[in-house]
């Protein structure tokens, strides 16, 4: 008797087709659910960033007695303003961790007004469309409407 060793390396065509079919089904079922969540995640991220900016603005006010003016803007959180009410107790290193003012999750600048129409200041992301107003994911995310 001869010892024959059969070397079955690789996959058969049917095995490959079954794997491709299963992957296609998974992508077809899971893909739309995951893709739909990216907009929800961006809205949540905008809310978190606004809350973080509110905290930084409150620390700025504690140190300097006033919020930055609209003219000074959010840049006052990363470098001492040279116009308007120049702060005397501006914190060395600024008020934001990364030493840069974040853009909203859609890549737009946050709108900052001080004094604001809804309080000491208003902070707004215009949502996915980058325009005031809108519904759904285009709806404005504002500092005065945050939950909690």
Beta strands, then each sheet from edge to edge (+ up, - down):
strand 1: 111-113
strand 2: 122-125
strand 3: 141-142
sheet 1: 1+ 2- 3+
end
